[in-house]
Amino acid sequence: MNEISIAFQGTPKEIDADSRDLAQWLEETENLDVEVRPRVTPPRPGEAGGWVEMLQLVLAAAPVVVPFLQTWLERRAQRGRVTFTLTASTGETEEIVVERPADVPETMRRVRLLLTQ
């Protein structure tokens, strides 16, 4: 099994929203065998629950997630900049910044390289 970690950047609310949105997208995608494990911070006083601060994806083969991640990023980038750190099961990391949907193909080329090493 391969593990991939995705840690979004932004305010806690933005990180939580992007993490939950991607997790839901991947879990609802047919033909993708992935276990999504959100890492949630403990709730602070007065909060009902914690924020999702990172996603861990467990897959049989890491590259199979690339087209699904690409579709999500194209959709998400329409709302504005998205920044995250992708960590492969080898421990190698890549800082990803997508300013607009047109950036996604080059971004996914870098992601594929990271996940196939």
FENPE-V281471 format. One record per residue. N is the residue number from 0. D_LAST is the distance of its C-alpha to the last C-alpha in whole Angstrom. Layout:
N:D_LAST
N:D_LAST
This chain:
0:15
1:12
2:13
3:13
4:16
5:17
6:20
7:22
8:25
9:28
10:31
11:31
12:33
13:30
14:27
15:29
16:30
17:26
18:25
19:28
20:27
21:24
22:24
23:27
24:26
25:23
26:25
27:28
28:25
29:26
30:24
31:21
32:21
33:20
34:21
35:22
36:23
37:25
38:25
39:29
40:31
41:34
42:37
43:39
44:43
45:44
46:41
47:41
48:37
49:34
50:32
51:28
52:26
53:22
54:21
55:19
56:17
57:17
58:15
59:15
60:12
61:10
62:10
63:14
64:15
65:14
66:17
67:19
68:18
69:19
70:22
71:23
72:22
73:24
74:27
75:27
76:26
77:30
78:31
79:30
80:27
81:24
82:22
83:20
84:17
85:14
86:12
87:9
88:10
89:8
90:11
91:9
92:12
93:13
94:16
95:17
96:21
97:22
98:26
99:27
100:26
101:25
102:22
103:20
104:19
105:17
106:16
107:14
108:13
109:11
110:10
111:9
112:6
113:6
114:6
115:4
116:0
